[in-house]
């Protein structure tokens, strides 16, 4: 798998996790996007690292 594909998949993971976390916390926290974005960034980095390591094996 090429690095470009890995980045695109990781971006999709970022968007999905950000939307899910923001939606889940919307009723409890007014600025739920400020919580969703860091979770999305962590998911992006973790998915990128995992897929990049799998590519090299």
N, C-alpha and C positions, 0 to 999 in steps of 0.2 A: 504494500500500500504506500502510495506517495505521501509526502509530508503535506501537500496541499489538501488531499482528501482527509487526512487526520485533523488538520486545522478546521476544515468545514464541519466535520462531525463534532468536533469539540465545541464549535460555535453553536451548533444546534443544541448540544447538551447545555451550554451556558444559558441560552434563551429559554429552554424548557424548565430548567431548575429555577431560574429567576422568576418566571411566570408562576410556577407552582408554589414557591415559597411566598411570593408576594400575595397571591390569592388566598393562601391559607392564613396569613397573618393580617389580612386587610381589616377584619372586624376588630382585632385586638390592638393593633398598633397603627397609629395614624400615618406615620412615614414608613410603611412596610417595605417600600422599594429600597430604602437604605439598608434593610436587612437582607432582602432578596438578591441584590447585586453582589455582595460579598460571597454569599453562598453559591451563586452562579459562577463567580470567578474561581472559587475553590474547585467546583465541579469541572470547570474548563481545564484547569491545570492538571487535576488528577486524571481526567480522561485522556488528555494529550500525552501525559507521561506513560500511562498504561498502554495506549495504542502504539506509541513510538517504541517502547521496549518490546512489544509483541512483534513489531515489524522487523526488528533486528534479529529475532530468534529464528 
